[in-house]
Amino acid sequence: MKFLDQLPNFLFFTGKGGVGKTSLACATAVQLADAGKRVLLVSTDPASNVGQVFGIAIGNKITPFESVPRLSGLEIDPQAAAQVYRDKIVGPVRGVLPENVVKGIEEQLSGACTTEIAAFDEFTALLTDAAIHQEYDHVIFDTAPTGHTIRLLQLPGAWSGFLDEGKGDASCLGPLAGLEKQRERYKSAVDALSDPNRTRLMLVTRAQASSLREANRTHEELSAIGFKRQYLVVNGVLAEADTTDDPLALAVWKREQAALAAMPDALRTLPIDHVSLKSFNLIGLAALRHLLVEGGVVSQEAVVTLPKLQAPDLATLVDSLVGEGHGLIMLMGKGGVGKTTIAAAVAVELASRGYPVHLTTSDPAAHLAETLEGSLDHLTVSRIEPHVETERYRQHVMDSKGKDLDAQGKALLEEDLRSPCTEEIAVFQAFSRIIREAGKKFVVMDTAPTGHTLLLLDATGAYHRETARQLGASGIHFTTPMMQLQDAKQTKVLIVTLAENTPVLEAAGLQSDLRRANIEPWAWIINNSLAMANPTSALMRQRASNELAQIEAVTTLHTKRWAVVPLQAEEPIGVERLKKLARHSAG
């Protein structure tokens, strides 16, 4: 493996949920410790399962692994760190500022940016602590900070006064209050991160077009701020040898090879490793020691006999969606779970039954919209351009809220507007124009905003509160987009996930966020299920068996209404293939 050659002190594994960051970080830590190195393995993942992988309890303290000499672990709890961080910032103003202002600040501090900076606050101590450097040869981090967070920490200026002086608005700027005292330590940590002799960054991805696009975005974002030395690790690549006599496996292999062949040019310049797909769950030392072995070790057990999975299909779920023949259907979920495809399948199923449907998406992969457009009666398709909407929103904010700021304040506001929250808010505003149609037809919305963004929109008074203030006492009936989203009769939220540990944990976290915004998810959809697809190769059947525990967790712990969509042999593009997808056909 190229990424293991001449390793520096610090190793960071980054990538979106479900690509295998934790497994690769753990396997690397074990391999180095087995080679005689002293290693500290640190997780800052909100859904950390490092302890589960090793079968021990770790927590927020350095814990030696008895089963692996020279290896210790530490799980930074980002949520706990964020709460401490919030208390540190909000405490001094509680009782001093009006209660509604305090609540606004608390909501500003409720999002992913605060959680990430709070976690960064914890592990900067590890990056700058001389005692840690003396005790360990390598410190391995599962989950790296994003380019947005690093840029925030690089910014000059009086951060701590920015919000207090009223120069900021609801956004990810909240965490900046209170960073001033840590400036020098953060600078040292950022310097360590950007020094290739001290730090190596591994971009973890899958052999899928969407995952590779995401890795490319991360690569370009980090390169632009000085993080030049990156490695690409393509995890879970299916070997051609594992496709024998299995049409489904062969189709997956061809899709993966096509995605790798079309990899963005910028990624091709990086050192690249491929880690083969394994049949076994990556739990326990034996599995971890086999992960980085070329070709892996396939279980010698007899071919797994899969139980016949009894689960509703997407068409059955749509039966319950029909209601009065119109309404808003929102597809939510983390990146890479297939929201766009499921949204299109729901829209096609409804239109096929004669209902008028408007499918709207902000997915950059426009081929789906192009395939559907004009190809089915009752279905119209629109695509929102996130870049255009975001630029329009940024310009509006700079022209209004930034017009009276000094140069330093404008720099901070411009940086804040690079946040992922900005794109979500801008796209949501564009979606809001379409939502009004849901009173007369079905509007199926793909790539919806997260629960935190919805809270931010509501708690900081943009459209909903302003409308309520202006019309609330007038007796005029009004409905804001937020009110419509909270009305279960008008809006059905479908959470899309995969039958894997990390995506299920992330989906559960999204559900909690939505409930805080008084939005109750209507159903979950488990996408790309091998267990439902009935593969025949030994490797694929063993992986299908591994899904069963996650499917049970979804259906017993997280939701009372669900559907399972099998992994498709053919890319589900076009009306006929989407109809197949909705009706439990993997062919």
C-alpha positions in Angstrom: 0.0 0.0 0.0 1.5 3.3 -1.1 -0.1 5.3 1.8 1.8 3.2 4.3 5.3 4.0 2.9 7.5 6.3 5.0 4.7 7.4 7.2 5.0 10.7 9.1 3.8 11.2 12.7 0.2 12.1 12.0 -2.3 10.2 9.7 -5.8 11.5 8.9 -8.5 9.4 7.2 -11.3 11.5 5.6 -14.3 10.7 3.4 -18.0 10.7 3.6 -20.0 8.3 5.7 -19.9 4.6 4.8 -16.8 4.5 2.7 -14.7 2.7 5.3 -12.6 5.3 7.1 -12.9 3.7 10.5 -12.0 0.2 9.2 -9.0 1.5 7.3 -7.8 3.6 10.3 -8.1 0.6 12.6 -6.4 -1.8 10.2 -3.5 0.7 9.7 -3.1 1.2 13.5 -2.9 -2.6 14.1 -0.5 -3.1 11.2 1.9 -0.4 12.6 1.6 -1.7 16.2 2.3 -5.3 15.0 5.4 -3.9 13.3 6.7 -2.5 16.6 5.5 1.1 16.4 3.8 2.9 19.3 0.4 4.1 18.0 -2.5 6.2 19.3 -5.7 5.7 17.4 -8.1 8.7 17.7 -11.7 8.9 16.5 -13.6 12.1 16.1 -16.5 10.5 14.2 -19.9 11.3 15.7 -20.9 7.8 15.0 -17.6 6.3 16.1 -17.5 2.5 16.3 -13.8 2.0 16.9 -14.5 0.4 20.3 -17.1 -1.9 18.6 -14.5 -2.9 15.9 -12.0 -4.0 18.7 -14.7 -5.3 21.0 -13.7 -3.0 23.9 -15.0 0.1 25.6 -12.8 3.1 24.9 -14.4 6.5 25.5 -12.9 9.9 26.0 -9.7 8.7 27.6 -6.5 7.1 26.2 -7.0 3.4 26.6 -4.4 0.7 26.0 -5.5 -2.2 23.9 -4.5 -5.3 25.8 -4.9 -7.5 22.7 -2.5 -5.3 20.7 0.7 -4.3 22.5 1.9 -0.7 21.7 -1.6 0.4 20.5 -3.9 2.7 22.5 -7.2 4.3 21.5 -9.2 7.5 22.2 -12.7 8.3 21.1 -13.5 12.0 21.2 -17.2 12.4 21.7 -18.0 15.3 19.4 -21.5 15.8 20.8 -20.1 16.0 24.4 -17.3 18.3 23.3 -19.8 20.5 21.5 -21.9 20.8 24.6 -19.0 21.8 26.7 -18.0 24.3 24.0 -21.5 25.7 23.8 -21.7 26.1 27.6 -18.4 28.0 27.5 -19.7 30.4 24.9 -23.3 30.9 26.1 -22.6 30.8 29.8 -21.2 34.4 30.1 -24.2 35.9 28.2 -27.0 34.0 29.8 -28.9 36.5 32.0 -27.2 39.4 30.4 -28.7 39.3 26.9 -32.4 38.8 26.2 -33.6 35.2 26.3 -34.6 35.2 22.6 -31.0 36.3 21.7 -29.5 33.6 23.9 -31.7 31.0 22.2 -30.6 32.3 18.8 -27.0 31.9 19.8 -27.6 28.4 21.1 -29.3 27.4 17.8 -26.4 28.9 15.9 -24.1 26.6 17.9 -26.2 23.5 17.3 -24.9 22.5 13.9 -22.2 20.4 12.4 -19.7 23.3 12.2 -19.8 23.7 16.0 -19.4 20.0 16.6 -16.4 19.8 14.2 -14.7 22.8 15.7 -15.3 21.5 19.2 -13.7 18.2 18.2 -10.9 20.1 16.6 -10.4 21.9 19.9 -9.9 18.5 21.5 -7.5 17.0 19.1 -5.4 20.1 18.6 -4.0 19.2 22.0 -2.8 15.9 20.5 -1.2 17.7 17.6 0.7 20.2 19.7 1.4 18.2 22.9 5.2 17.4 23.2 4.5 14.6 25.6 2.2 12.8 23.0 5.0 13.2 20.4 7.5 11.5 22.7 5.1 8.7 23.7 3.8 7.7 20.3 5.5 7.1 16.9 2.2 7.7 15.1 -1.2 9.3 15.9 -3.9 8.1 13.5 -7.1 10.2 13.2 -10.4 8.6 12.0 -12.1 11.6 10.4 -10.3 14.8 9.5 -11.5 18.4 9.7 -13.0 19.8 6.6 -11.5 22.5 4.5 -14.2 24.9 5.7 -13.2 24.4 9.4 -9.5 24.8 8.7 -10.1 28.0 6.7 -12.1 29.4 9.6 -9.2 28.7 12.0 -6.8 30.3 9.6 -8.7 33.6 9.3 -7.2 36.7 10.9 -9.3 39.2 12.8 -11.1 39.7 16.1 -13.2 36.5 16.0 -14.6 36.7 19.5 -16.1 40.1 19.0 -17.8 39.3 15.7 -21.1 38.0 17.0 -21.2 40.2 20.1 -21.1 43.3 17.9 -24.0 42.1 15.9 -22.0 41.7 12.7 -22.9 38.1 12.1 -26.2 36.4 11.4 -27.5 32.9 11.9 -24.9 30.6 10.3 -21.8 28.6 11.1 -20.2 31.7 12.5 -21.4 30.9 16.0 -18.5 28.7 16.9 -16.0 31.6 16.2 -17.1 33.3 19.4 -14.5 32.1 21.9 -11.7 31.0 19.6 -9.5 34.0 20.3 -7.7 32.5 23.3 -6.8 29.4 21.3 -5.4 31.2 18.3 -1.7 30.3 18.8 -2.5 26.6 19.5 -4.8 26.4 16.5 -2.1 28.0 14.3 0.4 25.4 15.4 -2.1 22.6 14.8 -2.9 23.9 11.3 0.8 24.3 10.5 1.3 20.6 11.5 -1.7 19.5 9.4 -0.2 21.3 6.3 3.3 20.0 6.7 3.7 16.8 4.6 6.7 15.7 6.7 4.5 15.6 9.8 1.0 14.8 8.4 -0.4 12.5 5.7 -4.0 12.8 4.6 -5.8 9.8 3.1 -8.9 10.5 1.0 -11.1 7.4 1.4 -13.6 6.7 -1.4 -15.5 3.9 -3.1 -15.4 2.9 -6.8 -18.6 4.8 -7.4 -19.0 8.0 -9.5 -20.7 10.0 -6.7 -18.1 8.9 -4.1 -15.2 9.8 -6.4 -16.8 13.2 -7.2 -17.0 13.9 -3.4 -13.4 12.8 -3.0 -12.4 15.2 -5.8 -14.2 18.1 -4.2 -12.4 17.4 -0.9 -9.1 17.1 -2.6 -9.5 20.4 -4.4 -10.8 22.2 -1.3 -7.9 21.1 0.8 -5.3 21.7 -1.9 -6.5 25.3 -2.2 -5.6 26.0 1.4 -2.2 24.3 1.2 -2.8 20.6 1.9 -0.9 19.3 -1.1 0.2 15.9 0.0 -2.8 13.6 -0.2 -3.3 10.0 -0.9 -6.4 8.3 -2.5 -7.6 5.0 -1.1 -10.4 3.3 -3.1 -12.0 1.0 -0.6 -14.2 -2.1 -1.2 -13.3 -2.7 -4.8 -14.9 -5.9 -6.2 -12.4 -8.3 -7.8 -13.2 -9.8 -11.2 -12.5 -13.2 -9.7 -15.4 -12.8 -7.3 -17.9 -12.4 -10.1 -17.8 -16.0 -11.4 -21.3 -17.3 -12.2 -23.0 -14.3 -10.6 -24.6 -11.9 -13.1 -25.2 -9.4 -10.3 -21.6 -9.4 -9.1 -20.4 -9.1 -12.7 -22.6 -6.1 -13.3 -21.4 -4.4 -10.2 -17.7 -5.1 -11.2 -18.3 -3.5 -14.6 -20.0 -0.4 -13.0 -17.0 0.0 -10.6 -14.5 -0.3 -13.4 -16.4 2.3 -15.5 -16.4 4.7 -12.5 -12.7 4.2 -11.9 -12.0 4.8 -15.7 -13.9 8.0 -15.5 -12.2 9.2 -12.3 -11.7 13.0 -12.2 -8.3 14.0 -13.6 -7.2 15.7 -10.4 -7.5 12.5 -8.4 -5.3 10.6 -11.0 -2.3 12.7 -10.0 -2.4 11.3 -6.4 -0.8 8.2 -5.1 -3.7 5.6 -5.4 -4.3 2.4 -3.5 -7.1 -0.1 -4.1 -8.4 -2.2 -1.1 -10.4 -5.2 -2.2 -14.0 -5.9 -1.1 -14.0 -8.4 1.8 -16.7 -11.0 2.5 -16.5 -10.6 6.3 -17.6 -7.9 8.7 -14.6 -5.8 9.8 -15.0 -6.6 13.5 -12.2 -8.0 15.5 -8.4 -8.3 15.1 -8.4 -11.2 12.6 -10.6 -9.2 10.2 -8.5 -6.0 10.6 -5.3 -7.9 10.0 -6.7 -9.2 6.7 -8.2 -5.9 5.4 -4.9 -4.5 3.9 -3.8 -7.8 2.5 -3.9 -7.8 -1.3 -6.8 -9.9 -2.4 -7.9 -10.4 1.2 -8.9 -13.7 2.7 -12.4 -15.0 1.8 -14.1 -17.0 4.5 -13.8 -20.8 4.0 -17.3 -21.4 5.3 -19.8 -23.1 3.2 -21.9 -20.8 1.0 -24.2 -18.8 3.2 -27.9 -19.8 3.0 -29.8 -16.5 3.1 -33.3 -16.4 4.6 -36.0 -15.2 2.3 -36.2 -11.6 3.2 -39.8 -10.4 3.8 -40.0 -6.7 3.4 -42.2 -4.1 1.6 -41.0 -2.8 -1.7 -41.1 0.8 -2.8 -44.3 0.4 -4.7 -46.0 -0.8 -1.5 -44.8 2.2 0.3 -46.2 4.5 -2.5 -49.6 2.8 -1.9 -49.7 4.6 1.5 -48.3 7.8 0.1 -51.1 8.5 -2.3 -53.6 10.0 0.2 -55.5 12.8 -1.5 -53.5 12.7 -4.7 -51.2 15.5 -3.9 -48.5 16.6 -1.4 -44.8 17.1 -0.8 -42.5 14.1 -0.6 -39.0 14.9 0.6 -36.1 12.4 0.2 -33.4 12.9 2.9 -30.2 11.1 3.7 -26.5 11.3 3.7 -24.4 11.5 0.5 -24.0 8.3 -1.4 -27.1 6.4 -0.3 -29.0 6.9 -3.6 -31.5 9.7 -2.7 -31.8 10.9 -6.3 -32.5 7.4 -7.7 -35.1 6.7 -5.0 -36.7 10.1 -5.6 -37.0 9.4 -9.3 -38.4 5.9 -8.7 -41.1 7.4 -6.3 -42.0 10.0 -8.9 -42.2 7.5 -11.7 -44.4 5.1 -9.7 -46.8 8.0 -8.8 -46.9 9.3 -12.4 -47.5 5.7 -13.7 -50.6 5.6 -11.7 -51.9 8.8 -13.3 -51.0 11.4 -10.7 -49.5 14.7 -11.7 -45.9 14.8 -10.4 -43.1 17.4 -10.3 -39.7 15.9 -9.6 -37.2 18.5 -8.5 -33.5 17.8 -7.8 -30.4 19.7 -7.0 -28.2 16.8 -7.8 -25.3 17.7 -10.1 -25.8 14.4 -12.0 -28.3 15.8 -14.4 -28.4 12.6 -16.5 -31.3 11.3 -14.5 -33.4 14.4 -15.2 -32.5 14.2 -18.8 -33.5 10.6 -19.0 -36.9 11.2 -17.5 -37.8 14.5 -19.1 -40.7 14.1 -21.5 -40.6 10.3 -21.3 -43.7 9.8 -19.0 -47.1 11.3 -19.0 -48.0 13.3 -15.9 -44.3 13.8 -14.9 -42.4 17.1 -15.1 -38.8 17.4 -14.0 -36.8 20.4 -12.9 -33.2 20.8 -11.8 -32.0 23.5 -9.4 -28.4 24.6 -10.0 -26.8 24.7 -6.5 -23.9 26.8 -7.7 -26.2 29.5 -9.3 -28.5 29.6 -6.3 -25.7 29.8 -3.8 -23.9 32.6 -5.6 -27.2 34.5 -5.8 -27.7 34.0 -2.1 -24.1 35.0 -1.2 -24.4 38.2 -3.2 -27.6 39.1 -1.5 -26.2 38.6 2.0 -23.0 40.6 1.1 -25.1 43.4 -0.4 -27.4 43.6 2.6 -25.7 42.4 5.8 -22.1 43.1 4.6 -22.6 46.6 3.3 -21.8 48.3 6.6 -19.0 45.9 7.7 -15.3 46.8 7.7 -12.8 44.8 5.7 -12.2 42.4 8.6 -15.9 41.8 9.1 -16.5 41.3 5.4 -13.7 38.7 5.3 -15.3 36.8 8.1 -18.8 37.0 6.5 -17.4 35.9 3.1 -15.7 32.9 4.8 -18.9 32.0 6.6 -20.8 32.0 3.4 -18.5 29.3 2.1 -20.1 26.9 4.6 -22.1 23.9 3.4 -25.0 25.5 5.3 -25.1 28.3 2.9 -25.7 26.1 -0.1 -28.4 24.2 1.8 -30.2 27.5 2.7 -29.9 28.8 -0.9 -31.2 25.6 -2.4 -34.0 25.4 0.1 -35.1 28.9 -0.9 -35.2 27.7 -4.5 -37.2 24.6 -3.4 -39.6 26.8 -1.5 -40.8 28.3 -4.8 -41.7 24.9 -6.0 -43.3 23.7 -2.7 -46.4 25.8 -3.4 -47.3 23.4 -6.2 -47.8 20.5 -3.7 -51.4 21.7 -3.0 -52.4 20.6 -6.5 -49.9 17.8 -7.4 -47.2 15.6 -5.9 -43.9 17.4 -5.6 -41.0 14.9 -5.0 -38.0 16.8 -3.7 -34.5 15.3 -3.8 -31.4 16.5 -1.9 -33.3 18.1 0.9 -31.8 20.3 3.6 -30.7 18.7 6.9 -32.5 19.1 10.2 -29.9 21.6 11.4 -30.5 23.9 8.4 -34.2 23.8 8.9 -33.7 24.7 12.6 -31.4 27.5 11.5 -33.9 28.9 9.1 -36.7 28.8 11.6 -34.8 29.9 14.7 -33.1 32.9 13.1 -36.1 34.4 11.6 -35.9 34.3 8.1 -39.0 33.6 6.2 -41.2 31.8 8.7 -40.8 34.2 11.7 -41.0 37.3 9.6 -44.3 36.1 8.0 -45.7 35.2 11.4 -44.8 38.6 12.8 -46.3 40.5 9.9 -49.5 38.4 9.5 -50.0 36.7 12.8 -52.1 39.4 14.4 -53.9 40.3 11.2 -56.2 37.3 11.1 -54.9 36.5 7.6 -54.4 32.8 7.0 -50.8 32.0 6.0 -48.7 28.9 5.5 -44.9 29.1 5.4 -42.6 26.4 3.9 -41.6 25.5 7.5 -45.2 25.0 8.6 -45.8 22.8 5.5 -42.8 20.7 6.3 -44.0 20.2 9.9 -47.5 19.2 8.7 -47.6 15.4 8.3 -50.7 15.6 6.2 -49.0 17.8 3.6 -45.4 16.5 3.8 -43.9 13.0 3.9 -40.2 12.8 4.7 -38.5 9.6 3.5 -35.1 8.9 5.0 -32.8 6.9 2.6 -30.0 4.7 4.0 -27.9 1.6 3.3 -27.9 -1.6 5.3 -24.5 -0.8 6.8 -23.6 0.3 10.3 -22.4 3.9 9.6 -25.2 4.9 7.2 -27.8 3.6 9.6 -26.2 5.5 12.5 -26.1 8.7 10.4 -29.7 8.3 9.4 -30.7 7.9 13.0 -28.9 11.1 13.8 -30.7 12.9 10.9 -34.0 11.7 12.3 -33.2 13.2 15.7 -32.3 16.5 14.0 -35.6 16.5 12.1 -37.6 15.8 15.3 -35.9 18.7 17.0 -37.3 20.8 14.1 -40.8 19.3 14.7 -40.6 17.2 11.6 -41.5 13.6 12.0 -40.0 11.3 9.3 -42.7 9.2 7.7 -40.7 6.2 6.5 -37.2 4.8 6.0 -36.0 3.2 2.7 -33.1 0.8 2.8 -31.4 1.1 -0.6 -29.0 -1.1 -2.6 -29.7 -4.2 -0.5 -27.7 -7.3 -1.4 -29.9 -9.4 1.0 -32.9 -8.5 -1.2 -31.0 -9.1 -4.5 -30.3 -12.8 -3.9 -26.6 -12.9 -5.2 -25.0 -16.3 -5.9 -21.3 -15.7 -5.4 -19.9 -16.7 -2.0 -18.5 -13.3 -1.3 -21.7 -11.5 -2.2 -23.9 -13.9 -0.2 -21.7 -13.5 2.9 -22.0 -9.7 2.6 -25.7 -10.0 2.1 -25.9 -12.0 5.3 -24.0 -9.2 7.1 -26.9 -6.8 6.2 -29.5 -8.6 8.1 -28.6 -7.2 11.5 -28.8 -3.6 10.2 -32.1 -4.2 8.5 -33.5 -5.5 11.8 -32.1 -2.5 13.6 -33.9 -0.1 11.2 -37.2 -1.9 11.4 -37.3 -2.5 15.1 -35.6 0.5 16.6 -35.9 3.4 14.1 -39.1 3.3 12.2 -42.5 1.6 11.9 -42.8 2.1 8.2 -40.1 1.0 5.7 -39.2 -0.4 2.3 -36.2 -2.3 1.1 -34.8 -1.8 -2.5 -32.5 -4.4 -3.9 -29.1 -3.7 -5.5 -29.8 -3.4 -9.2 -27.8 -5.3 -11.9 -28.3 -2.4 -14.3 -27.8 1.3 -13.5 -31.4 2.4 -12.6 -31.7 5.1 -15.2 -34.8 5.5 -17.3 -38.5 4.8 -16.6 -38.5 1.1 -17.1 -35.6 0.4 -14.9 -37.0 2.7 -12.2 -40.3 0.8 -12.3 -38.3 -2.5 -11.8 -36.5 -0.9 -8.9 -39.7 -0.1 -7.2 -41.0 -3.7 -7.3 -38.4 -5.9 -5.8 -36.6 -6.8 -9.0 -32.8 -6.8 -9.1 -32.8 -7.8 -12.8 
